[in-house]
Amino acid sequence: MRDVGALRFEWLLRQRDFEFVGEQRLEERIEIRDGKRPDFFVWRDGTEFLVEVESFRAPGPLAGLRGVRTVSSKRLIKPIGNAIQHARTQLRPYTELRIPLVIVLDDHRRVGIDLSASVLLHLFGELRFVVPIGAGRDHEWSMEHGRDGVFRTGHGGDRGHKRYISAIAVLTPNPASAHIEPVDRERPMRLKVMHNPDALVPLPRSLFSATEDYHAFQTDGVWQIPRNW
Protein backbone atom coordinates (compact mmCIF):
# COMPACT_ATOMS: atom_id res chain seq x y z
CA MET A 1 0.00 0.00 0.00
CA ARG A 2 1.38 3.39 -0.97
CA ASP A 3 2.37 5.80 1.81
CA VAL A 4 -0.17 8.62 2.07
CA GLY A 5 2.56 11.14 2.89
CA ALA A 6 4.30 10.47 -0.45
CA LEU A 7 0.93 10.60 -2.21
CA ARG A 8 0.16 14.00 -0.65
CA PHE A 9 3.54 15.35 -1.72
CA GLU A 10 2.81 14.17 -5.25
CA TRP A 11 -0.40 16.22 -5.14
CA LEU A 12 1.64 19.26 -4.16
CA LEU A 13 4.13 18.73 -7.00
CA ARG A 14 1.34 18.51 -9.56
CA GLN A 15 -0.42 21.55 -8.09
CA ARG A 16 2.86 23.54 -8.40
CA ASP A 17 3.57 22.31 -11.97
CA PHE A 18 6.75 20.41 -11.14
CA GLU A 19 8.02 17.51 -13.21
CA PHE A 20 9.11 14.48 -11.23
CA VAL A 21 9.69 10.75 -11.05
CA GLY A 22 8.99 8.58 -8.01
CA GLU A 23 11.36 6.13 -6.39
CA GLN A 24 10.46 3.29 -8.77
CA ARG A 25 11.53 5.36 -11.78
CA LEU A 26 14.62 7.09 -10.40
CA GLU A 27 16.86 5.32 -12.92
CA GLU A 28 15.31 7.48 -15.64
CA ARG A 29 17.07 10.51 -14.13
CA ILE A 30 19.92 9.41 -11.85
CA GLU A 31 22.14 6.46 -11.02
CA ILE A 32 21.04 4.63 -7.87
CA ARG A 33 23.72 4.86 -5.19
CA ASP A 34 24.30 2.47 -2.28
CA GLY A 35 20.88 0.93 -2.89
CA LYS A 36 19.16 4.05 -1.54
CA ARG A 37 16.00 5.20 -3.29
CA PRO A 38 14.65 8.60 -2.21
CA ASP A 39 10.95 9.13 -2.78
CA PHE A 40 11.16 11.75 -5.55
CA PHE A 41 13.51 13.30 -8.09
CA VAL A 42 12.00 16.67 -8.97
CA TRP A 43 12.84 19.39 -11.49
CA ARG A 44 11.56 22.77 -12.67
CA ASP A 45 12.98 26.14 -13.76
CA GLY A 46 16.44 24.68 -14.29
CA THR A 47 16.71 23.24 -10.75
CA GLU A 48 16.73 19.55 -9.84
CA PHE A 49 16.37 18.21 -6.32
CA LEU A 50 15.77 14.99 -4.38
CA VAL A 51 13.09 14.52 -1.72
CA GLU A 52 12.55 11.98 1.02
CA VAL A 53 9.12 12.04 2.69
CA GLU A 54 8.73 10.92 6.31
CA SER A 55 5.28 10.16 7.74
CA PHE A 56 4.80 9.69 11.49
CA ARG A 57 3.19 6.52 12.80
CA ALA A 58 3.90 6.10 16.51
CA PRO A 59 2.07 8.35 19.01
CA GLY A 60 4.03 11.53 19.63
CA PRO A 61 4.57 13.52 22.85
CA LEU A 62 1.30 15.45 22.44
CA ALA A 63 -0.89 12.39 21.82
CA GLY A 64 -3.78 12.19 24.26
CA LEU A 65 -2.86 15.35 26.19
CA ARG A 66 -5.74 17.46 27.48
CA GLY A 67 -5.76 20.86 29.13
CA VAL A 68 -2.59 22.76 30.05
CA ARG A 69 0.52 20.60 30.01
CA THR A 70 4.27 21.18 29.92
CA VAL A 71 6.35 19.14 27.48
CA SER A 72 10.11 19.60 27.22
CA SER A 73 11.68 20.64 23.92
CA LYS A 74 13.76 17.45 23.96
CA ARG A 75 10.61 15.30 24.04
CA LEU A 76 8.99 17.37 21.31
CA ILE A 77 11.99 17.15 19.01
CA LYS A 78 12.84 13.45 19.55
CA PRO A 79 10.37 11.89 17.05
CA ILE A 80 11.20 14.59 14.50
CA GLY A 81 14.92 13.99 14.94
CA ASN A 82 14.41 10.23 14.52
CA ALA A 83 12.49 10.80 11.27
CA ILE A 84 15.23 13.07 9.95
CA GLN A 85 17.96 10.59 10.87
CA HIS A 86 16.13 7.94 8.83
CA ALA A 87 15.49 10.24 5.88
CA ARG A 88 19.02 11.55 5.63
CA THR A 89 20.41 8.02 5.15
CA GLN A 90 18.36 7.86 1.94
CA LEU A 91 19.72 11.20 0.72
CA ARG A 92 23.34 11.24 1.84
CA PRO A 93 24.72 9.02 -0.97
CA TYR A 94 23.58 11.69 -3.46
CA THR A 95 25.57 14.54 -1.94
CA GLU A 96 28.04 14.41 -4.82
CA LEU A 97 25.28 15.31 -7.30
CA ARG A 98 25.48 18.87 -5.92
CA ILE A 99 21.72 19.33 -6.01
CA PRO A 100 19.38 20.27 -3.13
CA LEU A 101 18.41 17.38 -0.85
CA VAL A 102 15.14 17.95 0.99
CA ILE A 103 13.36 16.13 3.82
CA VAL A 104 9.56 16.51 3.93
CA LEU A 105 7.66 15.76 7.16
CA ASP A 106 3.99 14.72 7.05
CA ASP A 107 1.67 14.10 10.01
CA HIS A 108 -1.50 13.10 8.18
CA ARG A 109 -2.23 10.53 10.90
CA ARG A 110 -2.30 13.34 13.50
CA VAL A 111 -0.37 11.33 16.06
CA GLY A 112 0.63 14.21 18.34
CA ILE A 113 3.73 15.67 16.69
CA ASP A 114 4.46 19.40 17.06
CA LEU A 115 5.79 20.70 13.73
CA SER A 116 5.65 24.38 14.64
CA ALA A 117 8.57 26.63 13.73
CA SER A 118 9.47 27.12 17.40
CA VAL A 119 10.03 23.37 17.74
CA LEU A 120 11.74 22.83 14.39
CA LEU A 121 14.30 25.52 15.20
CA HIS A 122 15.66 23.18 17.87
CA LEU A 123 16.88 20.91 15.06
CA PHE A 124 19.70 23.42 14.63
CA GLY A 125 20.58 23.41 18.33
CA GLU A 126 18.58 24.12 21.45
CA LEU A 127 17.72 27.81 21.53
CA ARG A 128 19.10 29.83 24.43
CA PHE A 129 19.36 33.45 25.49
CA VAL A 130 22.87 34.87 25.85
CA VAL A 131 23.45 37.72 28.33
CA PRO A 132 26.93 39.24 28.94
CA ILE A 133 28.29 38.71 32.46
CA GLY A 134 27.93 41.85 34.57
CA ALA A 135 25.39 43.42 32.22
CA GLY A 136 23.08 46.03 33.71
CA ARG A 137 19.32 46.37 33.39
CA ASP A 138 19.68 47.81 29.90
CA HIS A 139 21.96 44.98 28.75
CA GLU A 140 21.95 43.66 25.22
CA TRP A 141 21.01 40.03 24.80
CA SER A 142 21.00 37.68 21.86
CA MET A 143 19.61 34.27 20.97
CA GLU A 144 21.77 31.48 19.64
CA HIS A 145 21.72 27.75 19.01
CA GLY A 146 23.52 25.28 21.21
CA ARG A 147 25.48 22.38 19.70
CA ASP A 148 23.06 19.60 20.62
CA GLY A 149 20.60 19.68 17.71
CA VAL A 150 20.12 17.16 14.92
CA PHE A 151 22.21 19.39 12.65
CA ARG A 152 24.99 19.96 15.20
CA THR A 153 28.12 18.05 16.25
CA GLY A 154 27.61 14.98 18.34
CA HIS A 155 24.12 13.91 17.24
CA GLY A 156 23.87 10.58 15.48
CA GLY A 157 27.63 10.03 15.32
CA ASP A 158 28.34 12.63 12.65
CA ARG A 159 30.87 15.40 13.01
CA GLY A 160 29.78 18.94 12.30
CA HIS A 161 26.71 20.24 10.52
CA LYS A 162 24.71 17.93 8.26
CA ARG A 163 25.21 20.43 5.49
CA TYR A 164 24.12 18.10 2.70
CA ILE A 165 20.47 18.52 3.81
CA SER A 166 19.22 21.69 2.13
CA ALA A 167 15.90 22.10 3.93
CA ILE A 168 13.31 20.52 6.19
CA ALA A 169 9.72 21.01 5.00
CA VAL A 170 6.33 20.40 6.59
CA LEU A 171 3.55 19.19 4.31
CA THR A 172 -0.03 20.06 5.28
CA PRO A 173 -3.37 20.56 3.56
CA ASN A 174 -4.44 24.09 2.83
CA PRO A 175 -6.50 24.98 5.94
CA ALA A 176 -9.66 25.47 3.90
CA SER A 177 -9.41 21.87 2.68
CA ALA A 178 -8.18 20.17 5.86
CA HIS A 179 -11.64 18.75 6.60
CA ILE A 180 -11.85 16.73 3.36
CA GLU A 181 -12.16 12.98 3.93
CA PRO A 182 -10.91 10.36 3.37
CA VAL A 183 -7.29 11.31 3.97
CA ASP A 184 -6.15 9.98 0.57
CA ARG A 185 -8.61 12.11 -1.38
CA GLU A 186 -6.74 14.89 -3.16
CA ARG A 187 -7.06 18.40 -1.82
CA PRO A 188 -4.99 21.63 -2.16
CA MET A 189 -1.71 21.33 -0.26
CA ARG A 190 0.83 23.72 1.22
CA LEU A 191 4.52 23.44 2.07
CA LYS A 192 6.30 25.16 4.95
CA VAL A 193 10.06 25.13 4.33
CA MET A 194 12.77 25.67 6.93
CA HIS A 195 16.05 26.23 5.11
CA ASN A 196 19.30 24.89 6.56
CA PRO A 197 21.49 28.01 6.92
CA ASP A 198 24.60 25.86 6.48
CA ALA A 199 23.41 23.95 3.41
CA LEU A 200 26.05 23.02 0.86
CA VAL A 201 23.44 23.44 -1.88
CA PRO A 202 20.53 25.70 -0.82
CA LEU A 203 17.02 25.08 -2.08
CA PRO A 204 15.87 28.19 -4.02
CA ARG A 205 12.94 29.80 -2.25
CA SER A 206 11.47 30.69 -5.64
CA LEU A 207 10.60 27.04 -6.31
CA PHE A 208 7.77 27.03 -3.77
CA SER A 209 6.42 30.54 -4.16
CA ALA A 210 2.66 30.01 -4.03
CA THR A 211 0.81 32.15 -1.51
CA GLU A 212 0.05 28.95 0.43
CA ASP A 213 3.76 28.16 0.90
CA TYR A 214 5.92 29.57 3.71
CA HIS A 215 9.68 29.85 4.15
CA ALA A 216 11.80 30.20 7.29
CA PHE A 217 15.43 31.15 6.71
CA GLN A 218 18.33 33.07 8.19
CA THR A 219 19.42 36.57 7.19
CA ASP A 220 22.70 37.72 8.75
CA GLY A 221 22.33 35.01 11.36
CA VAL A 222 18.76 35.99 12.31
CA TRP A 223 15.83 33.68 11.59
CA GLN A 224 13.05 35.11 9.45
CA ILE A 225 9.88 33.18 10.23
CA PRO A 226 6.38 33.92 8.88
CA ARG A 227 3.93 34.79 11.63
CA ASN A 228 1.31 32.43 10.25
CA TRP A 229 3.65 29.38 10.02
Secondary structure as a PSIPRED ss2 file (coil, helix, strand):
# PSIPRED VFORMAT (PSIPRED V4.0)

   1 M C   1.000  0.000  0.000
   2 R C   1.000  0.000  0.000
   3 D C   1.000  0.000  0.000
   4 V H   0.000  1.000  0.000
   5 G H   0.000  1.000  0.000
   6 A H   0.000  1.000  0.000
   7 L H   0.000  1.000  0.000
   8 R H   0.000  1.000  0.000
   9 F H   0.000  1.000  0.000
  10 E H   0.000  1.000  0.000
  11 W H   0.000  1.000  0.000
  12 L H   0.000  1.000  0.000
  13 L H   0.000  1.000  0.000
  14 R H   0.000  1.000  0.000
  15 Q H   0.000  1.000  0.000
  16 R C   1.000  0.000  0.000
  17 D C   1.000  0.000  0.000
  18 F C   1.000  0.000  0.000
  19 E E   0.000  0.000  1.000
  20 F E   0.000  0.000  1.000
  21 V E   0.000  0.000  1.000
  22 G E   0.000  0.000  1.000
  23 E H   0.000  1.000  0.000
  24 Q H   0.000  1.000  0.000
  25 R H   0.000  1.000  0.000
  26 L H   0.000  1.000  0.000
  27 E H   0.000  1.000  0.000
  28 E H   0.000  1.000  0.000
  29 R C   1.000  0.000  0.000
  30 I C   1.000  0.000  0.000
  31 E C   1.000  0.000  0.000
  32 I C   1.000  0.000  0.000
  33 R E   0.000  0.000  1.000
  34 D C   1.000  0.000  0.000
  35 G C   1.000  0.000  0.000
  36 K E   0.000  0.000  1.000
  37 R C   1.000  0.000  0.000
  38 P C   1.000  0.000  0.000
  39 D C   1.000  0.000  0.000
  40 F E   0.000  0.000  1.000
  41 F E   0.000  0.000  1.000
  42 V E   0.000  0.000  1.000
  43 W E   0.000  0.000  1.000
  44 R E   0.000  0.000  1.000
  45 D C   1.000  0.000  0.000
  46 G C   1.000  0.000  0.000
  47 T E   0.000  0.000  1.000
  48 E E   0.000  0.000  1.000
  49 F E   0.000  0.000  1.000
  50 L E   0.000  0.000  1.000
  51 V E   0.000  0.000  1.000
  52 E E   0.000  0.000  1.000
  53 V E   0.000  0.000  1.000
  54 E E   0.000  0.000  1.000
  55 S E   0.000  0.000  1.000
  56 F C   1.000  0.000  0.000
  57 R C   1.000  0.000  0.000
  58 A C   1.000  0.000  0.000
  59 P C   1.000  0.000  0.000
  60 G C   1.000  0.000  0.000
  61 P C   1.000  0.000  0.000
  62 L C   1.000  0.000  0.000
  63 A C   1.000  0.000  0.000
  64 G C   1.000  0.000  0.000
  65 L C   1.000  0.000  0.000
  66 R C   1.000  0.000  0.000
  67 G C   1.000  0.000  0.000
  68 V C   1.000  0.000  0.000
  69 R C   1.000  0.000  0.000
  70 T C   1.000  0.000  0.000
  71 V C   1.000  0.000  0.000
  72 S C   1.000  0.000  0.000
  73 S H   0.000  1.000  0.000
  74 K H   0.000  1.000  0.000
  75 R H   0.000  1.000  0.000
  76 L H   0.000  1.000  0.000
  77 I H   0.000  1.000  0.000
  78 K H   0.000  1.000  0.000
  79 P H   0.000  1.000  0.000
  80 I H   0.000  1.000  0.000
  81 G H   0.000  1.000  0.000
  82 N H   0.000  1.000  0.000
  83 A H   0.000  1.000  0.000
  84 I H   0.000  1.000  0.000
  85 Q H   0.000  1.000  0.000
  86 H H   0.000  1.000  0.000
  87 A H   0.000  1.000  0.000
  88 R H   0.000  1.000  0.000
  89 T H   0.000  1.000  0.000
  90 Q H   0.000  1.000  0.000
  91 L H   0.000  1.000  0.000
  92 R H   0.000  1.000  0.000
  93 P H   0.000  1.000  0.000
  94 Y H   0.000  1.000  0.000
  95 T H   0.000  1.000  0.000
  96 E H   0.000  1.000  0.000
  97 L H   0.000  1.000  0.000
  98 R C   1.000  0.000  0.000
  99 I C   1.000  0.000  0.000
 100 P C   1.000  0.000  0.000
 101 L E   0.000  0.000  1.000
 102 V E   0.000  0.000  1.000
 103 I E   0.000  0.000  1.000
 104 V E   0.000  0.000  1.000
 105 L E   0.000  0.000  1.000
 106 D E   0.000  0.000  1.000
 107 D C   1.000  0.000  0.000
 108 H C   1.000  0.000  0.000
 109 R C   1.000  0.000  0.000
 110 R C   1.000  0.000  0.000
 111 V C   1.000  0.000  0.000
 112 G C   1.000  0.000  0.000
 113 I C   1.000  0.000  0.000
 114 D C   1.000  0.000  0.000
 115 L C   1.000  0.000  0.000
 116 S C   1.000  0.000  0.000
 117 A H   0.000  1.000  0.000
 118 S H   0.000  1.000  0.000
 119 V H   0.000  1.000  0.000
 120 L H   0.000  1.000  0.000
 121 L H   0.000  1.000  0.000
 122 H H   0.000  1.000  0.000
 123 L H   0.000  1.000  0.000
 124 F H   0.000  1.000  0.000
 125 G C   1.000  0.000  0.000
 126 E C   1.000  0.000  0.000
 127 L E   0.000  0.000  1.000
 128 R E   0.000  0.000  1.000
 129 F E   0.000  0.000  1.000
 130 V E   0.000  0.000  1.000
 131 V C   1.000  0.000  0.000
 132 P C   1.000  0.000  0.000
 133 I C   1.000  0.000  0.000
 134 G C   1.000  0.000  0.000
 135 A C   1.000  0.000  0.000
 136 G C   1.000  0.000  0.000
 137 R C   1.000  0.000  0.000
 138 D C   1.000  0.000  0.000
 139 H C   1.000  0.000  0.000
 140 E C   1.000  0.000  0.000
 141 W C   1.000  0.000  0.000
 142 S E   0.000  0.000  1.000
 143 M E   0.000  0.000  1.000
 144 E E   0.000  0.000  1.000
 145 H E   0.000  0.000  1.000
 146 G C   1.000  0.000  0.000
 147 R C   1.000  0.000  0.000
 148 D C   1.000  0.000  0.000
 149 G C   1.000  0.000  0.000
 150 V C   1.000  0.000  0.000
 151 F C   1.000  0.000  0.000
 152 R C   1.000  0.000  0.000
 153 T C   1.000  0.000  0.000
 154 G C   1.000  0.000  0.000
 155 H C   1.000  0.000  0.000
 156 G C   1.000  0.000  0.000
 157 G C   1.000  0.000  0.000
 158 D C   1.000  0.000  0.000
 159 R C   1.000  0.000  0.000
 160 G C   1.000  0.000  0.000
 161 H C   1.000  0.000  0.000
 162 K C   1.000  0.000  0.000
 163 R C   1.000  0.000  0.000
 164 Y C   1.000  0.000  0.000
 165 I C   1.000  0.000  0.000
 166 S C   1.000  0.000  0.000
 167 A E   0.000  0.000  1.000
 168 I E   0.000  0.000  1.000
 169 A E   0.000  0.000  1.000
 170 V E   0.000  0.000  1.000
 171 L E   0.000  0.000  1.000
 172 T E   0.000  0.000  1.000
 173 P E   0.000  0.000  1.000
 174 N C   1.000  0.000  0.000
 175 P H   0.000  1.000  0.000
 176 A H   0.000  1.000  0.000
 177 S H   0.000  1.000  0.000
 178 A C   1.000  0.000  0.000
 179 H C   1.000  0.000  0.000
 180 I C   1.000  0.000  0.000
 181 E C   1.000  0.000  0.000
 182 P C   1.000  0.000  0.000
 183 V C   1.000  0.000  0.000
 184 D C   1.000  0.000  0.000
 185 R C   1.000  0.000  0.000
 186 E C   1.000  0.000  0.000
 187 R C   1.000  0.000  0.000
 188 P C   1.000  0.000  0.000
 189 M E   0.000  0.000  1.000
 190 R E   0.000  0.000  1.000
 191 L E   0.000  0.000  1.000
 192 K E   0.000  0.000  1.000
 193 V E   0.000  0.000  1.000
 194 M E   0.000  0.000  1.000
 195 H E   0.000  0.000  1.000
 196 N C   1.000  0.000  0.000
 197 P C   1.000  0.000  0.000
 198 D C   1.000  0.000  0.000
 199 A C   1.000  0.000  0.000
 200 L C   1.000  0.000  0.000
 201 V C   1.000  0.000  0.000
 202 P C   1.000  0.000  0.000
 203 L C   1.000  0.000  0.000
 204 P C   1.000  0.000  0.000
 205 R H   0.000  1.000  0.000
 206 S H   0.000  1.000  0.000
 207 L H   0.000  1.000  0.000
 208 F C   1.000  0.000  0.000
 209 S C   1.000  0.000  0.000
 210 A C   1.000  0.000  0.000
 211 T C   1.000  0.000  0.000
 212 E C   1.000  0.000  0.000
 213 D C   1.000  0.000  0.000
 214 Y E   0.000  0.000  1.000
 215 H E   0.000  0.000  1.000
 216 A E   0.000  0.000  1.000
 217 F E   0.000  0.000  1.000
 218 Q E   0.000  0.000  1.000
 219 T E   0.000  0.000  1.000
 220 D C   1.000  0.000  0.000
 221 G C   1.000  0.000  0.000
 222 V E   0.000  0.000  1.000
 223 W E   0.000  0.000  1.000
 224 Q E   0.000  0.000  1.000
 225 I C   1.000  0.000  0.000
 226 P C   1.000  0.000  0.000
 227 R C   1.000  0.000  0.000
 228 N C   1.000  0.000  0.000
 229 W C   1.000  0.000  0.000
